[in-house]
Amino acid sequence: MGFCVCSWGLGTPQGFLSLLFAPSSAAAKMPSPQSVASGPELHSPREPVVPQIPAQGTRKANSEDASSAHREGLRPGLGTLLRAFSKASQRASGCAPQEDPGLLRRSSRLLFRSLRRARDEGPAADQTQATTGPGVAHGREASSRAMDGVSPQSSTGAGPAELEDKSVADLITERKLLAAFEQLRHLETRLVAEKASRTFEQDPTGFARRAMDLCLHYDGLAAEIGAIVLETLGPDGVDAAVLAELARVVRAEEEAHPEPPADGDFLCTPRHWRQHWEDAVRRSARERVQQVSTGEAPGAAEGASGLAQLLAELGRLVRHDLQKVQLEVHPAYAAAGYPAWEAYLRAFHGAVAQRLQELAHDAHGCEQLYVLLDWASNVYSSPDFLGSQDLALPSEPLPPLLAPDVWARLESDYTSFLETKIASCFDGILQVEQSRWVAAEAPDVLQGHYHTPLSIDVHMLVAEHVKAAGAISAELEATTLQICTRALGLFLPRFEKAFLESGAVSEPNLCANINACEEFRTHLLARFPGSLEELEKPLVAATCAFQKRLLQGLQGDVQPLFKVLCTKAWLTQDVLQPLLDKVVAFAGHLERVVPPRAQETLQEVHRYVVREYLAQALRPHERFRGVERVSGSQKMGLDAQAIGSTFQGLGSEATWLGRAIPCVADILGETYKDDIRRHLETLIRSYPDIRRDHVLAILALRRLGHRRNQHLLTHAQDLLRATAKAEGPGAAGGHVLFEEIEVPTSMDVFITCI
């Protein structure tokens, strides 16, 4: 009958256990070449052996089994062997949990010591040999010596002669990995040959024991490989020769076991030590990365500073370990033709990614989220993270440090927190400004202009957040800029209202706020072109509000001075100079306003003075006749020159205002009535916004008579219609003067009309 381990249930480690440690039922069911009848039962060492009277034909086999059971009972550490074998079985089946390599290593060493002690027990061995048949006993003794490395044949190709007297367990303990593997390979080859020659037909249990010992020694060697990998990056490290021998033994195993046997036997099956080595590298990187914590500073991880400290420590550890791999570990493996750098690089990348995802899950607040994003995108991903530029790149690109969905969630959470934070920052800026108003602090003068801290605060707030976001990604930069734009757009109306309702409204503060709005428009829009258009409207509105309040202050000061114009006292006194003095004093503040807004405000003051002068002239409290009318015309001409020269000296560019008062003065004092038509035409062409009511009021000052008034009024209306048709809306460059002058209907005007 042919012998096959698989057909006897020995093809798996569970088959070994059933043979070694099961009660008699397992042995009873095992077929035998001589008889199927049951022999003496195989008991566990903890169970008492009940002697039985064997049959005559089976006494020899039963004696051998009893001797084997007795010898097994003399071996200590069987529980350790069971635990080690159980773990080896789980790994072989691929369903083992996370194992402790140190435990497996210790278990293997206990097993090896127990095997050596059993070998050295002379009396037990002699007794066994005495009670066992000479052929089978000799085969078992030879195999035992071979497993322990005593047989000279076991050292074939193992290296120096001093290794011949060392057992496989000793070689593994001393990390003579290649010599241990060669002995195991020799024993495996011999065991396969003995199986093929049917040596174990009379002793299947002996084959199971030897095969199990062989598998456990293989597992012990694999455990030692994992232990070496775990110790490589430790504080003591591992000698380069040991790493080189590890690489050679992995390659030797792959060459010895290129593929599973055709008959499906577990002997000579590939051990997959390369995969085991890679798993150990990943486990080593994971343990190294996970050991970085904030244990030295309890509670530090609750804040951004603690998280930053943890990430800095993580970066230092990864950088140190990978530099060690590049300088020491990789050359040792490369000497044996084994790649190590990419495996370690990918292992640490995966470990860091896992750790970072755990930190991202617990991160809260804008600062912590930004610390994570910044470390992932700028610190870890920087080219100089490892401090070396000559490292080989992996054959395939590394996966993203954070999965796209995790990254998107972090950015979304960060922007949500950022919106609240930026709004809170603008609230703080407003509170600072209000405290300055209460303290009546005057604005500073920088580079000749009024300056408020508002400008610096807002610029720094926007620039810092946008720059920080841009360092992470362009998308986050654009999103942050939109958040800042919306927040500033909401802040400006609040700031405008709060300031205008405060008691700090003064020319310097108004000018400083105008400057701040202009700086927002020029600097922010120039720095972020195409991104802040929506700020244009609130900035213009705030600037106009501050300018309007500034002009209202001047108007309140000079408005009473216009009431003395075009009176008989005005004919003999210089009542205009006090008004112009106030204008000059006001213009002194405009010199500290940025040029575009200063010129714009100065022109508005110029237009206001001319407009109010004409309004006072067109509704006089006293009418001039004869010599007084001529004197009044001359006085108006002098006032026009004074106003023009004053504003020209202040730098006003509103030259279009210079013809209004002289034209009215010319109509009022013209001696030749036919020339009034010419003066009226000049006035209408210069100021298309003049209306029929204004022309009637001017003619009422002259008292020309009904017929001439009607003729001039008709001609003026024709000119107005022609000008409006030719130039259309916005005539004279959009300048407005007469349109804002209200002319009350008086009896004199009514008489002029009829």
Beta strands, then each sheet from edge to edge (+ up, - down):
strand 1: 444-446
strand 2: 449-451
sheet 1: 1+ 2-
end
